[in-house]
């Protein structure tokens, strides 16, 4: 393998790795936003009377 081909190969690998890291960062940001929205939705749902009475008869 000559120097030119090796240089191109290493550059391509570096670019691919950089893109993978950027995509992972974007996926993590999206997951965090989604979890925040789900948490807000769960906190906003209230069911009146839930948990007030417990039936202990079997």
Number of C-alpha atoms within 10 A of each C-alpha: 5 6 8 9 10 11 11 11 12 12 12 12 12 12 12 12 12 12 12 12 12 12 12 12 12 12 12 12 12 12 12 12 12 12 12 12 12 12 11 11 10 10 9 9 8 8 7 7 7 8 7 6 7 7 5 5 4 3
